[in-house]
């Protein structure tokens, strides 16, 4: 039951981070700050997705990734 929730949580976390990035970038006109803000949020998003995918791959290798899981 926890594993499907990880997928849902990941989606919401990525959406939340994207919204915060857009909000921060709209508040500043400094292009350098916008560039680094975007880089930081993209890195965090990729890490969250990679971590989530690690759990999915682990389940697939165990043969436990089915409709019930």
Beta strands, then each sheet from edge to edge (+ up, - down):
end
